[in-house]
Amino acid sequence: MQQYFVNGKADKLVTITDKDTIKHMFNVMRLTEDDEVVLVFDDGVKRLARVTNVQEHTFEIVDELSDNVELPVQVVIASGFPKGDKLEFLAQKTTELGAHALWAFPADWSVVKWDGKKLAKKSEKLEKIAQGAAEQSKRNLIPEVRLFDKKADFLAQLAQFDTIVVAYEESAKEGESAALVRALSGLAAGAKVLFIFGPEGGLSPEEIAAFHKAGAVSAGLGPRILRTETAPLYVLSAVSVLTELLQ
């Protein structure tokens, strides 16, 4: 069944006002009166809704659904600015795999340099990708997308997390294999977990030191060296196995 995210609180009667959503509902998917869809409001609760008027884009809430597919812990993926369209790829795939948010920051060894105007345009594009992926994967929320103009602003956010893990290539080279499992073991439901990944050139020693000072642990991600756009997918899969499938 089709699913759409709607801003605001759920009322018995709902009028869709977002132009892109209206276009997809009534022009692309050709919804007609009495067709049913799932609407997700700001509270993250899915509700079954019935089309009552195609011209006015109105729906009636039929039932509240108990379906919740969110990970037991809130995982934020933070990446040093990568090249090309890798953030677009990450916005889609990390959403499908359950990330709570996707952040990116200007790492010391990031090749790309984005100014405020470019970041705003990039953020808007990533938010649309995340929304589409959230609807496709039947999420209860759309992950937050946040691109930091300054690394200091990113570092200032670290104190809010219960656990911080830095994916570090040198740890993988040294054969370290237990830190990731230790970091994820025994987490309480709703715990806030931050995973930090470097850009193509990796993270600088100064960055690693700053992350460790904030309480982060370094972890290898298996015996193979993963690309910057692959590593977050590995981590989210591991989180799902350890917090959902093995519980």
Secondary structure, DSSP 8 states (H G I E B T S, - for coil): --EEE-SS---SEEE---HHHHIIIIIIS---TT-EEEEE-TT--EEEEEEEETTTTEEEEEEE-------SSEEEEEEE--STTHHHHHHHHHHHTT-SEEEEE--TT-S----HHHHHHHHHHHHHHHHHHHHHTT-SS--EEEE-SSHHHHHTTGGG-SEEEEE-HHHHHTT--SHHHHHHTT--TT-EEEEEE--TT---HHHHHHHHHTT-EEE--SSS---TTTHHHHHHHHHHIIIIIT-
